[in-house]
Amino acid sequence: AGSDNLMCFCSLNHAAEQLYKNDRGSWSFIAQTRLFGSSVLPLSISANRDGPETVRIELTNLAGNTVGSLEHISVHSRLADLHVMVAETFEAPVGSYTWRLVLPDGIVVDEANHQTAISEALPI
């Protein structure tokens, strides 16, 4: 009585369905950014090593207030994976908004760079 199959509207678009099946991190990132469009809140990210292959990610809002941090994140994780972790861990303070990650150099994480590894995107 129940199914292991989740209903996903992405099955209406073959390319989206394949992305969902093969790379849920990228699918989640693209779906959120396309769904929310301009309903985003910028969140500045920075990283400091907390292990040989891991970093602590600091998250700061536009007012300069710390929203939180994520520890022991692999330097090989992609920005899309980080976006998913942030979205799952920190609820945006405005109901229908989502976070938009901003790198220390002011570059916004988007579809053009979301596959980039943290080690390449952030000064560590």
N, C-alpha and C positions, 0 to 999 in steps of 0.2 A: 504494500500500500504505500506508495511513494516511489520516487524515481531519483536516480543519481544524476539525471540530466537537468541542467539548469536552463530555464527559458532565457534566451538572449536575442534581443531584437537585431543584433549584428548579423544574425543568420539571413537577414533580408538582403545583405550586401556580401557577396562571396569574399571579397578582399578583406573586409572587416571580420568576417567569420574565421578566415584563415589566421589573421593576426591574433584574434581571441584565443584560438586553439594553440597557436605556436608561441605566443609571447604576450601573456596577460598583462605584464607590466607596461609594455608599450601600448597595448590596447586600452588599458585603463587611463593612461596619460592622455592619449589622443581623444578618447571619449569624453573625459572631463573637460578638456580645454575646448573641444567643439561644442559640448553641451552648454557650458556656462558662458562661453564667449567673453564678453566684457565684464561679467559679474565676478571679478576676481579681486583678491587682496594681495598686494605684493608682500613677499616674505624673503628677507635677505638671508642668505646662508653663508656660513664660513666653516672652515674645518681645521681641527688641530689633531695631530696624531695622538692616539691613546693606546697604541700597540704597534707592532712591526708592520702589520698589513691592515690596520683599522684606524678609523678616525672618529672623533666626536664632532658631530654637526651641531653648530649653534644656529638658532633661528631667531631673527629679530624683525619686528614689524617696522612700519614707516616712522613711528614715533621714537624708535630706538629702544623700545622695550623688548626684553627677552621673552619670546613666546614659549621656548622650551629648547630641549636638546635631545639628540639621539646619540647613543654611545655604541662603540664597537661595530661601526658600519664598515664593511669591506671597502678598501680603496678601489677595488675592481667593480663595485656596484655601479650601475648606470644612473644617470640623472633621473630617468623615468622610474627606476626602482625607488630612488630617494623620494620622488614626488608621491608615489603610492604610500610609502612609509609615513610621510608627513600627513597626508590626507587621512590615513587610518588612525594616526596617533593624536593629532591636534585638530579639533573641530574649529572651523572658521567662526569668528565671533558674530558674523552676520549670516543668518539662516541659509539663504539660497546662494551664497558665495562660496568660492573655493580658493585655495591658496595658489598664487603664481610665484614660483621660486625665482629669485634674482641672485645672480652670481656676484661676488665682490666687485667685479669690474663693471657692473651695471647691466650685463647681458642677461636677458630674460630666458629662462629655460622654455623652449618651444619645440615644435616638431623637427626643426632643423638640427637641434643639438641634443635632444633627449636621450640619444643612444650613447653619448659620450660618458666615459668612465669618470668617476669622482676624481681620481688621481690626475686626470688630464684637465678637468674643468676648474678645479679649486687649487689655490696655492696651499700646499701642505708643508 
